[in-house]
Amino acid sequence: MKRRLGFSTRAVHGDPEARPDWAPVVVPLYQSATFTNPVGSSQEVIYARYGNNPNHVAIAKRLALLEGGEAALFVGSGMGAIALSHLAVLRPGDHLLSSEWIYGGVQRLFAQEFGRFGIDVSFVNPLEQRTWKRGLKKNTRAIFVETPTNPLIRVLDLEPIASLCKTEGLALVVDSTFATPLNYRPLEHGADVVIHSATKYLNGHSDVLAGAVVGSESVIEEVRKLLHVWGQALDPMAAWLIDRGMKTLAVRVGRQNQTALAVAQWCAEQPQFTAVHYPGLPSHADHDVATRILNGFGGMLGVELKGGARAAERFLRALTIATHAPSLGGVETLVSEPRLTSHAGLTPDARARAGIADGFLRFSIGLEDSDDIIADFAQALAQL
Ligand SMILES: *Cc1c(COP(=O)(O)O)cnc(C)c1O
């Protein structure tokens, strides 16, 4: 029997194959829209829009191996991956039951766009187990959740939701962008489809926009058919960069897990932070669940600064290492204010109900030395 390879080895090599002599060690960039086609062949052609050039194929195989899925497909953005995978699973007349704690763009896609295709979407609080069952309709076809959530980093236990999906015959679709396959693999916990904004940790260098879908051969085949006609293809150069980025996924995220924990522990001791949201801290509401189901607590961290929006602004201006920018999952520490980004569409009241105080800051911890990040925070706090 073939020995099962570890996560890091799979991240670098996928399923290693014997190489001929004088072959390139790295999959070269195939910056070609089209490929020669044997005369008389009825096989699918290779065409960059189909997501089937050698760069696309290499990263799709590796991601499927990392998530433990049969197949995967990369597309032009995380939003593209979410749109196509739902179009693959849902039909006009269907109902989608979604967590209400999801990425803002996805919320708008579901609430404002799906109606035109005759797809009805309703939202529930994902932490109340009974609301899932209560939210089901006769025509419910799928459940969508994001875990860990943004920006409170709540960690959902998928197993009860997956078992409801099984009894009711629903597809469970999970946005696992914050987790990465190193920290959590939803398919091992009953999910049917896993989605990533590969813009974030999978690529990991804040220089590419991409999305990915992982699942069974048949689901991925459906998504692929949609990709052909909806035109969300990933550029070959972006695929090549993701290929490079994914090789270091385990070391990057492993280090980000450690650094974020150290930074969170330090933040928890500072009186100017009235709350610190990190699942690795015993004070976090989901610490027990997170300890049980995650392999690492991740690189995302939320803090609440005493003094609200004004203090937050002064703190942000004083930072010298952490960069004020949206997005996450790169090598550089980024900080954003959910009040003005992901949750800008909400009234102050609705934001407070969602647990986002006005002094809330979200950090995506990078690969800098933890001492330097902490020193940067300390000098910024000292200026308040
Ligand atoms: C960024 C993000 C998305 C959207 O991804 P894009 O690559 O920007 O299209 C979706 N879900 C989550 C959780 C994200 O963080």
Ligand as a Chemical Component Dictionary entry (heavy atoms), coordinates in Angstrom:
data_LIG
# 
_chem_comp.id                   LIG 
_chem_comp.type                 NON-POLYMER 
_chem_comp.pdbx_formal_charge   0 
_chem_comp.three_letter_code    LIG 
# 
loop_
_chem_comp_atom.comp_id 
_chem_comp_atom.atom_id 
_chem_comp_atom.alt_atom_id 
_chem_comp_atom.type_symbol 
_chem_comp_atom.charge 
_chem_comp_atom.model_Cartn_x 
_chem_comp_atom.model_Cartn_y 
_chem_comp_atom.model_Cartn_z 
_chem_comp_atom.pdbx_ordinal 
LIG C1 C1 C 0 -12.666 37.778 0.378  1  
LIG C2 C2 C 0 -13.728 36.811 0.677  2  
LIG C3 C3 C 0 -14.663 36.420 -0.294 3  
LIG C4 C4 C 0 -14.655 37.004 -1.682 4  
LIG O1 O1 O 0 -13.492 36.643 -2.366 5  
LIG P1 P1 P 0 -12.862 37.467 -3.610 6  
LIG O2 O2 O 0 -11.675 36.646 -3.968 7  
LIG O3 O3 O 0 -12.553 38.840 -3.116 8  
LIG O4 O4 O 0 -13.917 37.481 -4.673 9  
LIG C5 C5 C 0 -15.595 35.468 0.055  10 
LIG N1 N1 N 0 -15.641 34.938 1.290  11 
LIG C6 C6 C 0 -14.771 35.295 2.252  12 
LIG C7 C7 C 0 -14.859 34.663 3.610  13 
LIG C8 C8 C 0 -13.786 36.239 1.984  14 
LIG O5 O5 O 0 -12.921 36.604 2.951  15 
# 
loop_
_chem_comp_bond.comp_id 
_chem_comp_bond.atom_id_1 
_chem_comp_bond.atom_id_2 
_chem_comp_bond.value_order 
_chem_comp_bond.pdbx_ordinal 
LIG C1 C2 SING 1  
LIG C2 C3 SING 2  
LIG C2 C8 DOUB 3  
LIG C3 C4 SING 4  
LIG C3 C5 DOUB 5  
LIG C4 O1 SING 6  
LIG O1 P1 SING 7  
LIG P1 O2 DOUB 8  
LIG P1 O3 SING 9  
LIG P1 O4 SING 10 
LIG C5 N1 SING 11 
LIG N1 C6 DOUB 12 
LIG C6 C7 SING 13 
LIG C6 C8 SING 14 
LIG C8 O5 SING 15 
# 
